[in-house]
Amino acid sequence: MSSFRKALGVGAILLGCVGAGVWAFVSPEASSAWIIAALVMAALWVNLGREVRTYAFSLWVFAAVAVSMFHPMAFDSWFDYKLTRLISPLIQIIMFGVGTQLSLADFKRALQMPKAVSIGVVAQFAIMPSLGFLLAKTFGFEGEVAAGVVLIGSCPSGIASNVMAYIAGANVALSVTITSITTLIAPVMTPLLMKVLADQYVTIEFSAMALDILWMIITPVVAGLIVNRLSRGKAEWLDKALPVISMASICFIITIITASSRDKLLHVGPLLILAAMLHNGFGYLLGYWAARLLGLAERDARVVSFEVGMQNGGMGSALAINVLKSSDAALASAIFGPWMNISGSVLASFWRKRLPRGAQRISFEEVEGAGHPAGEE
C-alpha cells in the first residue's frame, strides 16, 4: 500500500470521527464539511485499492448524497434553470455509452440460447415488478413514493449486471443479450406493468411513458450502436471516457433527485432503504433459483440472478421526473441504484471465489479494464 493511499485512509477515518463528534455535540449542519470530506477521501482510498476498487463508485454516490442532503438548495436550480431538466439528457448520454459497447452479435446470441434468454427476460419482468408492488403494500407506502417502488421494479436490467456477471465468472454473453432485449422491449413492458400495478397510486399514461422510453433510452442506444459499428474500435478515447462520464452523470442525477426530495426522504428514508435492500436481495434469490429450477446451468443461473436483481435505476429516476412529474417517485430508484452496486459487488466477489466449472479466474486488473466486457463482434 502506498504512503499516499495510507494517508487517505487515515485522513478519511479522522475526518469521519470529527464529523461524528461535531454532529453529536454541535449540530448536523456544522458537521457537513467534515462528513463530505471524509466520504471523498474514502472514495479516493478505495479507488486506489486493487481488490476493493469495485466499491469506489458506491462511495462516490454516498458523497454525492451527503452533499445534496446537507445543501439541497445548491442543486435546485442554477441561474434560474431547474436542474431536474438535466436528468433526461444525462440518461441519454449514459445510454449512448451503453450503445457504443453493443454490437449486432449481442442480439444474434439470442438465437443461440433461446431457453436461457427467455427465462431471463420473463423472470426480469415477472419477479421485480411483483416484488415492488408487494413491498409498497407491505410497508404502507402511498401515492408517488409507492409508484416509485413499483417503477424501479418495472424497469429493465442495467449495464452493471453485465460487469457483475463478468466478475462472477458467469455467462457474460447471456448477460449482455438479456440486458439488450429487456431494454429494447421496455417501451412496451414498463408502461404496461406500471399501468397494471401502479395506476392506483398515480395516473399512468401508457403512450407518454412509452414515447419517453423510446426517446430517452432506445434512440441513444441505437445511435451508440451505429457509432460502434462505424468506428470498429478506432475511437479508443471514447471507450475510456464514456464510463467515467457515465459514472459522473449517475452521481449528479442522484444528487439532483436527493436534493429535490430531501424532506420526503428524511420522513420515509429508513423504510425506503429497507424496501430497496429487500427488493434487490429477493431479486437475486428468486432469479437464481427460478433459473436453477428451470434447468439452467450454474453460470447461466448466476446471470439471471444479476439480471433480475439489478435494475436500470437511471431510467427509473428519469421516468419519475419526466412522466410522473415527481421527484418523490424517483426516490426509490435513487436509493436502489447505489445499493445494488454495493450488493452486486459483494455477490460477484463471493461467486468469483467459487467459480463454476469451465469458468476462468480473472484478475482485478481485468475487472477494472473490463468496462462492458462483451460488446465485440
VOMIGU-654512 format. One record per residue: residue in one letter; x, y, z of N, C-alpha, C in turn. Coordinates in pm, whole numbers, padded with zeros to 5 digits, always signed. Layout:
# residues N
aXYZXYZXYZ...
***
This chain:
# residues 377
m+00084-00120+00000+00000+00000+00000+00088+00125+00000s+00066+00218-00089+00147+00338-00098+00122+00429+00022s+00223+00513+00050+00209+00605+00163+00095+00704+00139f+00076+00743+00013-00033+00835-00020-00168+00772+00011r-00186+00645-00027-00313+00578-00001-00335+00559+00150k-00226+00530+00221-00238+00519+00367-00284+00651+00428a-00227+00760+00377-00265+00891+00429-00412+00920+00401l-00460+00878+00283-00601+00896+00251-00690+00818+00347g-00651+00693+00374-00730+00609+00465-00735+00667+00605v-00619+00709+00657-00614+00768+00791-00692+00899+00794g-00677+00979+00688-00749+01106+00682-00899+01086+00681a-00946+00985+00605-01090+00957+00599-01144+00918+00736i-01069+00836+00808-01112+00793+00942-01116+00911+01038l-01010+00993+01037-01005+01108+01127-01116+01208+01098l-01135+01238+00968-01240+01333+00931-01378+01279+00968g-01396+01147+00948-01524+01086+00984-01551+01094+01133c-01447+01072+01213-01463+01080+01359-01495+01222+01403v-01423+01320+01346-01451+01460+01378-01593+01496+01338g-01633+01451+01217-01768+01479+01170-01874+01421+01262a-01852+01298+01309-01947+01235+01400-01955+01312+01532g-01839+01358+01580-01837+01434+01704-01908+01567+01691v-01883+01637+01581-01950+01765+01558-02101+01745+01546w-02140+01637+01475-02283+01605+01461-02348+01587+01599a-02278+01511+01687-02336+01475+01817-02337+01593+01914f-02231+01674+01914-02216+01776+02018-02242+01919+01972v-02246+01940+01841-02273+02075+01792-02406+02075+01716s-02402+02029+01591-02525+02018+01511-02495+01941+01384p-02595+01875+01325-02572+01804+01198-02523+01898+01087e-02578+02020+01083-02538+02113+00978-02390+02148+00988a-02339+02164+01108-02200+02200+01127-02104+02089+01089s-02155+01965+01084-02069+01851+01052-02058+01825+00903s-02130+01899+00820-02140+01866+00678-02005+01861+00608a-01922+01964+00627-01794+01969+00557-01705+01852+00597w-01705+01816+00724-01623+01705+00772-01668+01572+00712i-01799+01550+00713-01851+01422+00663-01831+01410+00512i-01859+01516+00440-01840+01512+00294-01694+01487+00259a-01603+01558+00327-01460+01539+00303-01417+01397+00335a-01471+01339+00443-01438+01201+00481-01481+01103+00373l-01601+01122+00318-01651+01033+00214-01570+01045+00086v-01530+01167+00050-01448+01187-00070-01313+01119-00053m-01251+01136+00063-01120+01072+00087-01134+00920+00089a-01244+00870+00146-01267+00725+00147-01284+00671+00006a-01356+00747-00079-01374+00704-00218-01241+00699-00292l-01156+00800-00269-01023+00801-00332-00939+00684-00280w-00948+00657-00150-00873+00545-00091-00915+00412-00154v-01046+00392-00168-01096+00269-00228-01056+00261-00375n-01063+00372-00445-01033+00374-00588-00888+00334-00617l-00800+00360-00523-00659+00327-00540-00625+00186-00492g-00724+00115-00437-00700-00021-00387-00732-00125-00492r-00646-00222-00508-00661-00320-00616-00784-00409-00595e-00805-00459-00475-00911-00558-00454-01042-00498-00406v-01045-00369-00382-01170-00306-00337-01217-00200-00435r-01153-00194-00550-01180-00087-00645-01325-00085-00693t-01388-00202-00697-01526-00209-00748-01626-00137-00656y-01584-00103-00533-01673-00034-00440-01659+00118-00447a-01565+00168-00527-01538+00312-00531-01660+00391-00577f-01727+00341-00680-01842+00414-00734-01949+00434-00628s-01974+00333-00546-02076+00344-00442-02039+00453-00341l-01910+00464-00307-01869+00568-00213-01883+00707-00274w-01855+00720-00404-01878+00849-00470-02026+00885-00465v-02112+00785-00480-02256+00810-00471-02293+00857-00332f-02236+00792-00229-02264+00835-00091-02219+00979-00068a-02104+01014-00125-02056+01152-00112-02153+01249-00179a-02204+01210-00297-02299+01295-00368-02428+01311-00288v-02474+01202-00229-02596+01208-00147-02575+01297-00026a-02457+01286+00037-02428+01369+00154-02432+01517+00118v-02372+01552+00005-02372+01692-00038-02515+01743-00057s-02597+01663-00124-02734+01707-00153-02823+01708-00029m-02796+01620+00068-02875+01620+00190-02843+01741+00277f-02715+01777+00284-02675+01892+00365-02703+02025+00296h-02693+02027+00163-02708+02153+00089-02806+02135-00029p-02931+02106+00000-03027+02076-00108-03052+02194-00202m-03051+02315-00151-03080+02430-00236-02973+02453-00341a-02852+02403-00316-02745+02420-00413-02770+02341-00540f-02861+02243-00533-02888+02159-00650-03034+02167-00694d-03097+02278-00660-03234+02301-00704-03234+02367-00842s-03162+02476-00855-03154+02545-00984-03026+02625-00992w-02976+02641-01113-02859+02724-01140-02899+02829-01243f-02883+02957-01207-02918+03067-01298-03062+03052-01349d-03153+03022-01254-03296+03006-01283-03327+02887-01374y-03234+02795-01387-03256+02673-01467-03273+02555-01371k-03391+02493-01371-03417+02380-01282-03330+02261-01322l-03253+02211-01226-03158+02104-01257-03227+01972-01289t-03351+01956-01245-03423+01832-01279-03438+01815-01431r-03430+01926-01504-03441+01919-01650-03318+01855-01713l-03210+01841-01636-03088+01780-01688-03091+01628-01683i-03185+01573-01608-03183+01428-01586-03198+01350-01716s-03295+01387-01798-03317+01314-01923-03194+01320-02017p-03134+01439-02041-03014+01443-02125-02898+01360-02068l-02884+01361-01936-02776+01282-01875-02800+01133-01895i-02926+01090-01883-02958+00949-01909-02928+00915-02054q-02956+01005-02146-02927+00979-02287-02777+00962-02311i-02698+01041-02242-02552+01026-02253-02509+00889-02204i-02566+00848-02090-02532+00717-02033-02572+00605-02129m-02692+00613-02184-02740+00507-02273-02666+00507-02406f-02620+00624-02451-02535+00628-02570-02406+00550-02542g-02350+00568-02423-02232+00491-02386-02258+00342-02386v-02378+00302-02339-02415+00160-02343-02418+00112-02488g-02478+00192-02575-02490+00153-02715-02355+00135-02783t-02256+00218-02746-02124+00206-02809-02054+00076-02771q-02102+00010-02665-02042-00116-02624-02120-00237-02675l-02221-00213-02756-02302-00322-02811-02269-00343-02958s-02305-00460-03007-02292-00489-03150-02406-00581-03190l-02423-00599-03320-02529-00687-03368-02509-00831-03320a-02383-00866-03293-02355-01002-03245-02422-01028-03110d-02436-00922-03028-02500-00938-02898-02645-00983-02914f-02711-00937-03019-02850-00974-03041-02863-01109-03112k-02764-01144-03193-02765-01274-03261-02755-01389-03161r-02693-01360-03045-02676-01466-02945-02809-01517-02892a-02912-01432-02900-03044-01474-02852-03093-01598-02926l-03056-01610-03053-03098-01725-03133-03020-01850-03094q-02903-01831-03033-02817-01945-02997-02851-02002-02860m-02916-01925-02775-02952-01974-02642-03091-01925-02605p-03192-01967-02681-03329-01914-02661-03387-01946-02524k-03358-02065-02470-03417-02102-02341-03367-02010-02230a-03235-01993-02222-03177-01912-02116-03220-01767-02128v-03222-01716-02251-03263-01577-02273-03410-01559-02235s-03495-01651-02275-03638-01641-02244-03663-01642-02094i-03593-01733-02024-03608-01740-01879-03565-01609-01813g-03452-01555-01858-03403-01431-01801-03496-01314-01825v-03548-01302-01946-03636-01190-01979-03768-01201-01903v-03828-01321-01902-03956-01340-01832-03939-01319-01682a-03830-01373-01626-03805-01356-01482-03789-01209-01447q-03719-01135-01532-03696-00992-01508-03828-00917-01495f-03918-00938-01589-04042-00860-01590-04155-00926-01511a-04130-01041-01451-04231-01103-01365-04197-01084-01218i-04071-01105-01182-04032-01105-01041-04024-00963-00984m-03947-00875-01048-03920-00744-00987-04042-00652-00978p-04126-00645-01081-04247-00562-01065-04339-00615-00954s-04354-00747-00947-04438-00808-00843-04382-00780-00704l-04250-00792-00691-04187-00762-00562-04208-00616-00524g-04193-00527-00623-04212-00385-00595-04353-00356-00546f-04451-00417-00610-04591-00398-00569-04614-00451-00428l-04562-00571-00398-04581-00631-00266-04512-00550-00157l-04392-00499-00186-04319-00420-00088-04389-00287-00061a-04442-00225-00166-04514-00099-00147-04636-00120-00056k-04706-00234-00075-04821-00266+00008-04778-00299+00151t-04673-00380+00163-04627-00425+00295-04581-00309+00382f-04506-00215+00324-04453-00103+00400-04552+00014+00411g-04664+00001+00344-04764+00105+00355-04729+00234+00284f-04644+00226+00182-04611+00347+00107-04735+00394+00032e-04744+00522+00011-04860+00578-00056-04820+00666-00174g-04915+00687-00263-04901+00783-00372-04775+00766-00454e-04703+00876-00470-04588+00880-00560-04472+00794-00511v-04454+00785-00379-04346+00700-00326-04373+00554-00360a-04496+00509-00342-04533+00371-00375-04516+00345-00525a-04558+00441-00607-04543+00426-00752-04396+00414-00790g-04310+00486-00719-04167+00478-00746-04108+00342-00716v-04157+00276-00612-04110+00140-00579-04150+00043-00688v-04272+00056-00738-04316-00030-00849-04238+00003-00975l-04209+00132-00995-04139+00175-01116-04000+00116-01128i-03922+00118-01020-03787+00062-01029-03793-00087-01058g-03897-00154-01008-03914-00296-01038-03956-00323-01181s-04019-00224-01244-04069-00242-01380-03969-00202-01488c-03854-00150-01446-03750-00111-01543-03670-00234-01587p-03603-00227-01701-03519-00339-01745-03391-00345-01663s-03313-00449-01684-03185-00460-01616-03088-00358-01675g-02982-00328-01599-02886-00227-01641-02751-00287-01673i-02663-00203-01725-02531-00248-01769-02445-00299-01654a-02475-00254-01530-02397-00301-01416-02405-00452-01401s-02518-00510-01440-02534-00656-01429-02433-00729-01517n-02397-00670-01631-02300-00735-01721-02162-00741-01657v-02122-00630-01592-01992-00627-01526-01989-00724-01409m-02097-00731-01332-02102-00823-01218-02096-00969-01266a-02164-00997-01377-02158-01132-01433-02016-01167-01474y-01945-01072-01528-01806-01091-01569-01718-01123-01449i-01734-01046-01341-01655-01069-01221-01685-01206-01161a-01812-01247-01166-01856-01370-01101-01826-01496-01181g-01764-01481-01299-01735-01598-01380-01859-01657-01445a-01960-01574-01466-02086-01621-01526-02080-01606-01678n-02191-01634-01744-02201-01632-01889-02227-01487-01934v-02119-01414-01964-02131-01272-01995-02212-01248-02122a-02194-01334-02222-02269-01319-02347-02419-01325-02321l-02461-01415-02233-02602-01425-02197-02647-01299-02124s-02563-01248-02035-02597-01128-01959-02620-01009-02052v-02528-00989-02146-02541-00877-02240-02667-00893-02324t-02696-01015-02366-02813-01041-02450-02942-01010-02376i-02953-01055-02250-03074-01030-02172-03091-00881-02146t-02982-00813-02110-02988-00669-02088-03036-00596-02213s-02982-00636-02327-03018-00571-02453-03165-00591-02486i-03214-00714-02471-03353-00744-02508-03450-00678-02411t-03422-00684-02280-03513-00620-02185-03518-00469-02207t-03405-00411-02246-03403-00267-02276-03487-00236-02399l-03476-00319-02503-03548-00294-02628-03699-00309-02611i-03743-00400-02525-03888-00418-02508-03944-00335-02393a-03857-00258-02326-03902-00173-02216-04009-00072-02256p-04005-00015-02379-04110+00081-02414-04251+00023-02407v-04263-00108-02415-04394-00173-02402-04414-00225-02260m-04314-00299-02208-04332-00368-02082-04338-00274-01962t-04252-00174-01958-04250-00087-01840-04380-00009-01824p-04431+00060-01926-04560+00129-01907-04677+00034-01885l-04671-00086-01947-04778-00184-01925-04782-00228-01779l-04666-00262-01724-04660-00305-01584-04699-00192-01489m-04657-00071-01521-04695+00043-01437-04846+00066-01441k-04904+00050-01560-05049+00069-01574-05125-00033-01490v-05077-00156-01488-05146-00263-01416-05124-00252-01265l-05000-00222-01223-04964-00230-01081-04962-00096-01007a-04943+00014-01078-04923+00141-01008-05028+00246-01039d-05124+00215-01125-05224+00315-01162-05312+00354-01043q-05313+00271-00940-05390+00303-00820-05323+00412-00737y-05191+00432-00759-05116+00532-00683-05107+00665-00756v-05078+00660-00883-05070+00781-00966-05129+00748-01103t-05167+00849-01176-05220+00827-01310-05106+00792-01406i-05119+00677-01471-05016+00631-01563-05065+00649-01707e-04993+00728-01784-05024+00747-01925-04931+00658-02007f-04989+00549-02058-04911+00446-02127-04830+00506-02242s-04897+00580-02330-04830+00630-02450-04719+00730-02416a-04744+00815-02316-04643+00914-02278-04518+00845-02224m-04538+00742-02142-04423+00672-02086-04349+00594-02194a-04423+00530-02285-04360+00453-02393-04276+00544-02482l-04331+00660-02518-04257+00753-02604-04134+00808-02533d-04146+00833-02404-04032+00885-02328-03920+00782-02323i-03954+00655-02307-03853+00550-02307-03786+00539-02443l-03867+00547-02548-03810+00542-02683-03710+00655-02706w-03747+00774-02665-03661+00890-02688-03538+00889-02596m-03560+00850-02471-03456+00861-02370-03361+00741-02367i-03412+00623-02401-03333+00500-02388-03298+00441-02524i-03399+00411-02605-03377+00337-02729-03299+00420-02831t-03337+00547-02850-03270+00630-02950-03120+00644-02925p-03075+00680-02804-02930+00689-02782-02859+00554-02789v-02927+00446-02749-02864+00313-02760-02839+00279-02907v-02940+00304-02992-02923+00277-03135-02814+00366-03194a-02810+00493-03153-02705+00584-03201-02567+00533-03160g-02556+00487-03035-02428+00433-02990-02389+00308-03064l-02487+00223-03092-02460+00100-03167-02408+00133-03307i-02467+00236-03370-02422+00277-03504-02279+00331-03498v-02250+00412-03395-02114+00465-03379-02014+00351-03361n-02051+00252-03281-01963+00137-03260-01940+00062-03391r-02045+00049-03469-02036-00022-03597-01944+00052-03694l-01955+00185-03696-01876+00264-03790-01730+00279-03746s-01710+00294-03616-01572+00316-03568-01492+00187-03560r-01562+00073-03531-01497-00058-03520-01372-00052-03432g-01388+00004-03313-01280+00004-03215-01174+00109-03236k-01191+00201-03332-01088+00302-03360-01092+00417-03260a-01207+00443-03201-01220+00554-03107-01194+00505-02964e-01068+00470-02934-01035+00418-02802-01056+00523-02694w-01032+00650-02727-01051+00756-02628-01196+00762-02582l-01289+00732-02676-01430+00734-02641-01464+00621-02545d-01406+00502-02569-01429+00388-02482-01381+00415-02340k-01272+00492-02328-01217+00522-02196-01294+00635-02128a-01339+00730-02207-01404+00848-02149-01548+00821-02106l-01622+00743-02184-01765+00726-02158-01797+00662-02022p-01722+00558-01976-01752+00505-01842-01737+00609-01732v-01635+00694-01743-01615+00799-01642-01728+00900-01649i-01763+00941-01772-01874+01035-01791-02005+00976-01738s-02026+00847-01763-02149+00782-01717-02157+00780-01565m-02047+00745-01499-02048+00741-01353-02070+00880-01293a-02005+00981-01353-02025+01118-01305-02170+01161-01327s-02228+01122-01439-02367+01157-01469-02463+01094-01369i-02439+00967-01335-02525+00898-01239-02517+00966-01102c-02396+01001-01060-02379+01071-00932-02454+01203-00931f-02447+01276-01042-02514+01406-01049-02665+01389-01049i-02714+01286-01119-02859+01259-01120-02909+01229-00979i-02835+01145-00907-02875+01109-00770-02871+01231-00680t-02772+01318-00700-02762+01441-00622-02884+01529-00644i-02925+01545-00770-03040+01630-00803-03168+01573-00741i-03187+01441-00756-03309+01379-00704-03315+01387-00552t-03202+01358-00488-03198+01363-00342-03227+01503-00290a-03168+01603-00356-03192+01742-00315-03338+01780-00333s-03399+01734-00442-03538+01770-00471-03636+01710-00370s-03603+01594-00316-03696+01525-00225-03635+01503-00087r-03551+01594-00046-03481+01577+00082-03579+01560+00198d-03681+01645+00208-03773+01639+00320-03851+01507+00323k-03897+01464+00206-03967+01336+00198-03875+01220+00234l-03748+01229+00191-03651+01123+00220-03624+01114+00370l-03618+01226+00439-03598+01224+00584-03716+01158+00654h-03833+01168+00592-03954+01112+00654-03965+00961+00630v-03942+00917+00506-03961+00775+00473-03830+00703+00444g-03718+00775+00460-03588+00721+00421-03555+00582+00473p-03558+00560+00606-03520+00428+00659-03605+00313+00602l-03735+00334+00594-03822+00230+00539-03796+00208+00390l-03770+00316+00319-03746+00305+00175-03612+00236+00149i-03515+00262+00232-03385+00194+00220-03402+00045+00245l-03476+00010+00350-03501-00131+00379-03577-00198+00265a-03676-00128+00210-03752-00184+00098-03661-00207-00023a-03570-00114-00050-03477-00130-00163-03385-00249-00141m-03338-00268-00019-03250-00381+00011-03323-00513-00007l-03447-00519+00041-03526-00642+00025-03560-00667-00122h-03596-00563-00193-03630-00573-00335-03511-00632-00412n-03395-00575-00390-03273-00619-00456-03234-00761-00415g-03237-00788-00286-03195-00919-00236-03285-01032-00282f-03417-01013-00272-03509-01116-00320-03503-01130-00472g-03467-01022-00541-03447-01032-00686-03334-01128-00720y-03221-01113-00650-03110-01206-00670-03153-01350-00641l-03215-01368-00525-03251-01501-00477-03352-01570-00569l-03461-01501-00599-03565-01562-00681-03519-01581-00825g-03439-01487-00876-03387-01502-01011-03298-01624-01024y-03210-01643-00925-03117-01757-00929-03193-01889-00922w-03283-01901-00826-03349-02031-00807-03454-02059-00914a-03513-01956-00970-03603-01979-01084-03525-02038-01200a-03405-01984-01224-03321-02036-01332-03276-02179-01306r-03237-02207-01183-03190-02342-01150-03304-02444-01159l-03421-02406-01108-03535-02498-01111-03583-02525-01253l-03558-02430-01342-03598-02448-01482-03487-02510-01566g-03382-02556-01500-03281-02637-01567-03159-02565-01622l-03138-02439-01587-03020-02370-01637-02896-02409-01558a-02782-02405-01625-02654-02436-01561-02618-02326-01462e-02520-02355-01375-02479-02260-01272-02438-02125-01329r-02356-02126-01435-02309-01999-01494-02426-01916-01546d-02525-01981-01604-02641-01910-01657-02733-01862-01545a-02745-01943-01438-02830-01904-01326-02774-01781-01256r-02643-01771-01249-02583-01652-01189-02617-01528-01272v-02619-01543-01402-02656-01432-01490-02799-01388-01462v-02891-01482-01457-03031-01449-01433-03047-01380-01298s-02970-01424-01199-02974-01361-01068-02939-01213-01075f-02829-01182-01144-02789-01042-01159-02887-00963-01246e-02934-01025-01354-03025-00955-01445-03157-00921-01376v-03204-01009-01289-03329-00983-01218-03307-00884-01104g-03201-00902-01029-03179-00821-00909-03130-00680-00934m-03069-00654-01051-03009-00523-01079-03089-00451-01188q-03141-00335-01155-03229-00261-01245-03159-00138-01303n-03221-00080-01405-03173+00045-01463-03229+00161-01381g-03159+00193-01272-03206+00297-01182-03213+00434-01246g-03121+00462-01337-03123+00591-01405-03250+00610-01486m-03292+00504-01553-03415+00510-01631-03534+00532-01539g-03537+00464-01425-03646+00481-01331-03655+00625-01280s-03538+00682-01248-03535+00820-01200-03587+00917-01305a-03540+00899-01428-03581+00991-01536-03729+00979-01566l-03783+00857-01568-03926+00840-01593-04010+00904-01482a-03961+00892-01359-04034+00954-01247-04041+01105-01263i-03930+01165-01306-03926+01310-01321-04002+01356-01445n-03977+01288-01558-04031+01335-01686-04177+01298-01708v-04215+01177-01668-04350+01128-01697-04443+01143-01576l-04396+01097-01460-04479+01109-01340-04471+01248-01279k-04372+01328-01324-04356+01466-01276-04341+01470-01124s-04260+01376-01071-04248+01365-00926-04107+01326-00884s-04042+01411-00808-03912+01374-00753-03929+01272-00640d-04046+01272-00574-04072+01172-00471-04075+01031-00531a-04132+01018-00650-04138+00888-00717-04000+00841-00760a-03905+00935-00772-03768+00899-00813-03683+00851-00697l-03732+00865-00574-03651+00830-00458-03614+00682-00456a-03710+00595-00486-03682+00450-00482-03570+00414-00577s-03571+00471-00697-03465+00444-00793-03332+00500-00746a-03335+00621-00687-03212+00684-00639-03148+00604-00526i-03230+00537-00444-03176+00453-00336-03135+00316-00389f-03218+00259-00475-03193+00124-00526-03061+00118-00603g-03033+00221-00684-02913+00219-00768-02783+00203-00691p-02754+00292-00595-02630+00275-00518-02625+00145-00440w-02739+00105-00382-02738-00018-00303-02708-00140-00389m-02766-00146-00510-02744-00264-00594-02598-00275-00636n-02529-00161-00650-02387-00167-00684-02305-00225-00569i-02344-00192-00445-02274-00249-00330-02303-00398-00319s-02431-00434-00319-02467-00576-00303-02419-00659-00421g-02428-00603-00543-02381-00676-00660-02232-00703-00655s-02155-00605-00608-02010-00624-00595-01978-00732-00493v-02051-00731-00383-02028-00834-00280-02062-00973-00333l-02179-00986-00398-02220-01115-00451-02125-01163-00561a-02083-01072-00649-01991-01110-00757-01857-01154-00701s-01807-01083-00599-01680-01122-00536-01692-01256-00466f-01806-01283-00404-01830-01413-00339-01829-01525-00442w-01900-01505-00552-01906-01607-00657-01772-01620-00730r-01696-01511-00735-01567-01515-00803-01473-01615-00736k-01489-01632-00605-01405-01727-00532-01458-01870-00543r-01574-01884-00603-01637-02015-00619-01683-02030-00764l-01584-02027-00854-01615-02027-00997-01680-02158-01039p-01781-02152-01125-01841-02275-01179-01745-02344-01273r-01769-02469-01299-01681-02547-01386-01676-02484-01525g-01555-02470-01576-01535-02415-01710-01509-02266-01713a-01526-02198-01600-01500-02054-01596-01355-02028-01559q-01299-01920-01609-01161-01884-01582-01155-01774-01477r-01057-01787-01386-01039-01684-01285-00977-01561-01350i-01027-01443-01315-00976-01320-01372-00913-01235-01262s-00824-01147-01303-00757-01059-01208-00840-00934-01187f-00811-00861-01079-00883-00737-01055-00845-00631-01157e-00725-00644-01216-00687-00551-01323-00778-00570-01444e-00813-00696-01472-00906-00723-01583-01044-00667-01553v-01086-00678-01427-01216-00623-01389-01218-00473-01409e-01109-00406-01368-01102-00261-01380-01107-00216-01525g-01046-00293-01612-01041-00255-01753-01153-00314-01835a-01241-00385-01772-01345-00456-01848-01445-00360-01908g-01488-00260-01832-01593-00170-01881-01718-00250-01907h-01743-00274-02031-01857-00358-02072-01796-00471-02154p-01767-00587-02094-01673-00682-02148-01713-00758-02272a-01838-00757-02308-01877-00847-02415-01944-00776-02531g-01892-00663-02569-01958-00588-02674-01902-00612-02812e-01796-00691-02824-01732-00708-02954-01803-00810-03040e-01789-00793-03168-01845-00894-03260-01744-01009-03274
***
